[in-house]
Structures are given as C-alpha cells and as structure tokens.
Amino acid sequence: MNQTDDFSAGLRRLCDWAAACRWEDIPAPMRRRAAFVVSDDISAMIAGSLEPEPARYRARVLSRPCCGESAVFAAGLPLADRHQAASLNALAGNWCELDEGFRKTICHAGIYVLPALLAEAQALDLRYEQVLRALVLGYEVVTRIAMSFRFARPAVHGHALWSSVGAAAGVVMARGGDGAELFGAVTAAATTASMGPRPHLVEGVLIRNGWAAAGAVNGLQCADWAACGIHGAESSIPAVYRDILGATENFSALDDRLGAEWSIASGYHKIYACCQHGHSAVEAVLDLVREHALDARDLRSIRVYTHPLALTLSNPEPTTTLGAKFSMPHMVAAPFVFGTGGAPAFSSDALHDPLVARLRKMVELRPYEAALEPPHDRPARVVVDTAAGATHEAECLSAQGGPDRPLPDSMLEGKIRELSAPVLPGLAFLLAPDGVERYGAMSWSRLLDALR
C-alpha cells in the first residue's frame, strides 16, 4: 500500500465514522462546546456586517432578485439564497478577527463549516440539535484532514486551503449523507482550494477576508456535485496539499483516537481582535500596563521575544485595519496606548494614531529562546525600557481563550452579548447550561426568530 492508499483508507474510515455518528453518540460537553462555537461565530458575523466593505457587498447582493431561504446575519436578518447567505456570512465572520479557531493547527474550522451549514440548515428547516451535530462532525473532518499535512513554512493561508473542505463536510452532515458521499464531497472540495498568499495578511490585502467566503460557496457546490456523482478521487487531497504545495504527511491524524478525542474540544475563543499568533504578546503588554501603570509616551524601547509564526508578522507600517491585525508591532504598540486588545486597538483611529505609529517603529521582534511544547508553543515575553531608565518585562506562555486557559463563560457571554446586540440580542441565551437541551428540538428558523 502506498502513501496515497494509506491516506485514502484513513479518510474513508473518518468519513464512515462521521456519517454513522448519531446525536446521541456526541458527549454532552462537546454538544455544549458546539453551542459556544455557533454563538461566538455568529456574533463575529454580526460584528463584521457593520464594517463598510461587507455592508457594501451585502447591499449589492441583496439588490438582485434571489430566492430568500437563508438568513444573513446583519440588521433585520435579511434572507438570501443559501449560496449568497453563506458567502455574505463567511466574509463578515472573519472580517474582525473575532471568530473561533482551532489550536492544534492553523484551521479556523468554525468559520469554514458554519456559514454554509447555517444557510443549508435554514433552507432545510433543520432542528438546532441537527445543526450542532453537523458542526461537531464537520469540524472533526476538516481539522483531521488539516492535521494530516504539515507545512514547513506556510505559503498559502488556512482560510484558502481548508474553507471549502469544512463547508462541504458540514453540508453533507446536515443533509444526512453517507460516508461515500462525504468522501466524494471533501475530496472534490480540496481541489477547489484557493491559492491565497499568506503574506497578504501582513500586507493587509482585503481579499484575504474573501477566501473563507469563496470556500463556503465552493463547499456547497461540492456537496451538491457529490450527491450527483461528481466527486474527487482518492488521490485528490494528497495531490493538492502534498504534491502541489509540498506538505509532509501525518496521516495517523485522520483516525487516531477517533470518537475518544474530539477536535472541537481544542478550539479557542478570542477576546483580542487580532491574529491569535500575537495574543500572548497582547496579554503580556496588558500585564505590564496593569502592573507598572506605564505611560506609553514614556517608552523608549520595546523588545518582543516570541515564536516563529509571530516573527513572520513583522510589518511596522500597516496600511489597513486588516494589516494591523496581522502586524506584531501594531499588536504590541496599540494596547500600550488604548489599554485593550479589543476592537478599539485595531480600529482606523488606532491605525492612524501618531503615538501608536511611533511605538510600532520601536518594536524589535526576536526569537523566543527555547522551543516549548503545546500548549506553550506560542509564547511571548515583552521587555520595555522607559525614559526614566527603568526596565520592565512580562511573559505569557499561552494566551487566554484556548483549552488550557479557557475564557470564563461569563467573559465569553459578555463578548457575544456586546457583538450580537444590534441583530440578535438573545444570542447568548444559547450558552445557558441547559441551552442545548432547552432549544435542541426547535427548528433553526424558529430559534433565530426567538433570539431577535
């Protein structure tokens, strides 16, 4: 058996397992985790819907005649056809860098699965528990495929690589497809991956936010095609990620501890509105500000010791708010000035603030001395010198929000309430301890109406 055969056998086992997994087979903690992912990512979609570019795109789309079958998470919950709703919600959902992510590899599985899944769920009038099941299983499929390939130096961004695979998996699970249909859909979806250059993050190129939207539409189409016998081949996924993009393989990730270890348990939630690679640095800065009452105007040098992924985000002069979210100099400088790592630190005002600009140029990025094992593989130590000659430092080995340091429910609930208030003020009700049981049998459409 060659390596492609090994991959194909593992993927078939994964797809057959996912298709056979019933709602009753999913442990209660994973169901609750899924409810948090749904709520968190919808709140991120609502936040993104308020930004000018997604708002203009939404107005353009909704001005055209369409079949109104699925909600767009924006003011008034307008309806669009499922493909356009998935596209609009995916674009908005990753715009503000507040969507949920996956800690074990670069794969924002929630924003890959949910836009297409939620559009499909409303069109099919699925129950909330069916939505959660499809999310858990779609999340499992796309993250395990993503963990099967390792890139020494990622050239293509994860949103471009994996979004169509996650969307296809979620939609097939929503439709109750079997393992063969799921296999056909995800192998097809991999061949539609976008070649989204990872450096676009640092450059602040806004098309980066479109890659998840393109993947949502491609994944929906691949689910439709697979149901009609138009699917990928056993070699499709290795051909894309190994042969074309040069990844090394780790095919045991496809089915290792399948059903015993759930990917959705390794997700993280964001309270800082920027790339997760910089969250430990943001947290270290905020610790310095709190502990030493630092005045940003008094800083004379800033040294940041951090991990390899963060070292690539080195642009000291971002020109867009997206670029600021992927600029380590900005991620460090802005919290010194604004006292937060939230949205105000990555706003247009922060981008153009003269003091922030001065501090960005002061930031020196250096390698963290030792390679640490997960969950401490994304550390940061921030060292500052002041005009008075004092030196202060703070270190964060792992930022809040991951499985090792989960956000308190109250903090995540507060984030969701704040972001969702303009459109779905009741969204945080889904986080209640009995929320899954209370709302599970409701149709997704009725539940959305109840949360308005």
N, C-alpha and C positions, 0 to 999 in steps of 0.2 A: 504493500500500500504506500503510495507516495504522499507528499505533504498536502497536496490538494485534496486527495481522498480522505486524509485524516481530518482536514477542515470540514469537508462535506459531511462526513459521518457525525462529527460533533455538532454541526449546525442542525442536522436533521434531528438529533436527539433533543437539542434545545427547542426546536420548533414543535416537535411532537409533544414534549412536556408542556410547553406553554399552552398549546391548543387544548390539551386534556385537563389543565388545571382549572378547577372549579372555584367559585367564590368561597365556598366552604373550606377549601384547601389553603387559603391565604390566611396566615396568622393575624389575629386581631391587631397587634402592633403595626404590622405592615399596612393593613387597611387604614389605620389612623395616619400613618406616615403619608399615604396616598392622599388623604383628605387635606393634609398640610400642603402638599405639593400643588394640588389643584387650586387651593385658596391663594397661595403665595404667587403662583404664576399668573392667575387671573388678575390679581392686584397689580402685578408688573405690567400686564397688558393695558390695564386702565391707566396707569401712570404714563406709559408710552403713548397712549392715544391722545394725550393732551399736548404732545410735542408738535411743533409746526409741520414738520415734513410728513409724519404719519397722518396728521389731520388732513393735509392736502391730498395725500394719496387716497384716504378714505372718501373724501368728497368727490374725487374723480371717479372712483369705483361705484359709489352709490348713486351717481348721476346717470348711470347706464341702466337700461332695463335688465332685471335679473329675477331669478326665482328666489323669493325670500324664505329660506328654510333654516338658516343658522345664524345665531347672534354674533354681532360684532361688539366686543367689549369696549364700548365708548358711550358717550352721552346718549341716553334714550334707548340703548340696546337695539340699534337698527338691525334689520335682517338682510342677509345676502345669500347667494348660493354657497354651498359648502366649500367650494374651492376658493372663492374670494374671501369668505369669512376666515378660512384657515390662513390665507395669505396675510390679511389685514391683522389678525391677532398675533401671528408669529412675528411680523415686522414690529408691531408695538411692544410685544412681550420681551424682546431682547434689547429694546432701544435704550432703556435707562440703566442697564446692567444691574437690575434688581431681581432677576429671575433665579430660580433654584438651580443648583449644579450638582455634579457628581464628583466625589473626592478622589476616586481611585485612578481615574484617567481624565483627559480633557474631553468631556462629553456632557453637555447640558441636556440631559435626557428629557427632563420635563418639558422644556420648550421645543424639543423635537417631536415628542409624542402628542402633547396636549392640543395644539391648535387644530390639527387635522382630526384628532379624536373627538374633541368637543363639538366641532362642526358636524361630524358624522353622527354623534350621539343625539344631537337635537333633530337632525333630519330623520333619524330612525326612531325617535321618541324612546330612547333607552332610559332605563332607570339609573339613578345615581350609583347604586352598587355595581351596575354593569360598567359604568364609566370608570369607577375605581379599579375594578378587576382588569379592564383593558389597559389602564395606566400602569398598574403594577407589572403586568406581563410584557407590555410594550417596552417599558423601562428596562426590564430584565434582559430582553432580547437585544436591544441596541447597545446597552452597556457591556454585555458579554462579548458581542461582536467587536466593539471598540477596544476592549481589553485584550483581544486576541492579536492585536497588531501594535507594535512599538516603533515609534519614530525617533531616531537619534536626535534629530533637530527638526521639529515640525515645520514644514514649509507651507502646508495648507491648513487653514483654520478648522477646528472641530465642527463649527456650525455648517461649513461647506461639506465636510466629509460625512457626517452622520445624520443630519436632519432628515433626509429623505428615508433613510433606513428606519429611524424611530417613528416617523409618520406612517409609513407602510405597516409596520408592526402593530401600532396602536389601532389603526383602522381595521386590519384583518381580525384582531382580537375583538373589536367592537361588533363586528359582523358575525362572530362565532365561527370563523373559518377553521379548517383543519390544518394539521401540520404541513401537509404538502402545499396548501395554498399560502401559508405563511412563509414557507421556504421559497416559493416562487416569487412572492412579493418582495422580500428583503433582498434576495439575490438580484432582482431587477433594479430595485431602488439604489443599490450600491453603484450600479453603472451610471446613474444619473447624478452622482456626486458633483458638486461644483468645484472648480479649481480656484477657490478663494484664497488669495495670498495672505498668509499670516501677518506679514509686515504691514498690511493695510490697517491693522489695529493701531499700531504705533503712529502711523501716518494720519489716523483719524478719517479714513475714507469711508463715507457713509454707506456705500454699497455693502459693507460688511454686515450691516443690520438686515440686509435683504436676503442673505444666504439661508437663514432659517425659514424665511417665507417661501423662497423657491423650493426648499426641501419639503415643506408642508404640502405644496401643490404636487410636486413630483411623487411624494409618497402616496397621496390619494390616488393619483393616476396609476401607479404601480399596483396598488391594491385592486383597482378596477381591472387592470390588464391581467393580473394573475388569475382573477376569477374567470377570465375568458380564455385561459390557456396561454397567455403571452407573459412569459416569465424569464428569469435569468437562468444561468447554468450553474452546475456545481463549481465550476472554475471562476465564476464571475467575481465574487468578493476577493479571493486571493489575487486575481488578475489586477484588480483596481489598486488595492492597498499594498500588496507585496510587490508585484511585478512592475507596476507603473510608478508607484510612489515610494518604493524602496523600504517598506517596513519589514522588520523582523517579526517572527511569528511566536505566539504563545497560545496555541490552540487549546491547551487544557482549560483556559478561562471559559470556554464555551459551556462546559457542563460540570466543572468542578464544584462539588457541594451544591448541586442544583436542587432547589427546594428546601435546603437546610440553611443556606446563606442567601439573603435577598439583597439585590443591588440597591433597592430604594432605601434601605437602612443606611446606606453610605452616602446619601445626599447631604448637601449643605444649604443653608439659607443665608441670605445676605442682609446685613444692616448697613454695609458700606456700599455706596453706589458706584463701584468701580470693579475692575478685574480682580478676581479672587487671589491672583498671584501676589497682589500688593496688600492684602488685608492685614497680614501680620505687621507690615510696616506702618499702616494706618493706626493699628491698635497700639503699637509702641509709641508713636507720636502722641496719641491721645493720653497715654500713661504719663509721658514726660510733661505734657501741659498741665495735667491734673496735679502731679506730684510736686512740680517745681514752679508752678504759676508763671511759666515762661511767657515773655512778651516777644512775639515774632519779630518785632523791629530790632530786638537786641541780639539776634542770632548772627554769628559771623562765619560759621561753617557747619555743614551737615554731612555726616558720613553714614551710609546705609550698607550694612553687611547682610547679604540676602542670597537666596537660592538661584540656580541657573535660569529658571523660567522668568523670574522677575528681572534678572540682569539684562534680558533682551528688550525690556520695555524702557528704553533709556532716553527717549526724546524729551529734551528740556524746553522745547518751544511748540507745544501742540497748538494747532490752529482751529480745531473744532472741539466741542464738548466730548465727542467720542474719543478723540485723541487724548484728551485729558484723562479719561477713564482708563486709558492704557499707557499712561506716562507715569513711571515711578517717580520722577522728580515732582510731578504735579500731585500725585497721591500722597507724597510726604509733605510738600510745601503747603497745600491748601488747608489741611487740618490744623496746622500751626496758626493760620490766620483766622479760620472760620470756627475752630473749636469743635468740628464734627467731621465725620467721614461720610455723612449722608448727602442727599441731593444738593444742598446749598454749596458744598465744596466742589461740585462738578458742574455747576451752572455756568451760563455765559458770563455772569458777573465775576465768578471766581476765575474763569479762564482769562479774563482781561484785567484782573486786579493787579495793580503795579507791584504791591508787596509780594503777592504770590509769584509773580513773574521773577522778581529779584531772588526769592528763595529757591525757585526751581533751578536757576543757574548755579546756585550754591551747593546743590545736592551732588555728592560723589557716590557712585554705586560701586561696591566692592564685593567679592565673593565671600560668602559665609565660610568660616574656616573649615568646618567639618561637615561631611555629608551625613545627614541624620535620616533615620528610618521613619516611615509613615507611623503616626500622623504628624511627625515633626519634620517633614521633608520640605516645608515651605516657610522657614523661619525668617526673622528679620531682627537685627539689632541696629538701633538708631543712636548715633553719638553726635552731640551738638556742642559747639563752643560758643560762649556768649561774649558780648562786648566787655563785660566785667572780668573776663579771664577764667570763668568757671567752665567746667566740662561736665555734662550730664549724659547719661545713657539709659536706655530701656530696651528690653528684649521681649519678643513674643515668638514662641516656638510654633504655635498653632493658633490661628485666629478663631474667634468665636463663630459659631454657626455650623461647624462640622460635627460629625458623630461623636468625636472625642470631647468637644466642648459645645454641646447643643445650646441654642438660644433658649432661654426660659420661654415657656408657652406664652406668658403674658407679654414678653417683648415682641415675639413674632405676631401675636394677635394685634398689638398696637400698631405695628408696621402695616398689617393688612387693613386694619380699620382706617388708617390715615390715607392709604393709597386708593382704597376702593370706595371711599365715601361719596365721590361725585356720581357714581354709577350704580354700585351695588352695596349700599350701606350695611346690609345684613350679611355680607360675605363671611365675616369672621364667625358667624354662628356655626359654620361647618366645623370649626375647631373645638366645639364643645366636647367634653369627654364622651358623651353619648351621641355625638353628631352623626356618626356613621350609621348607628342603629336607628336613630330618630328619622333620618332623611333617606336611608338607603333604598326604600321601596318607592320613593317618589320619582316621577319622570324628571329627566334633566330640565325639560322646558318648564314644567310647573315649579321646580325648585328655583330656577332663575327668577321667575316671576315673584316667588315668595321672598326672595332676598333683596328685591329692589326697594 
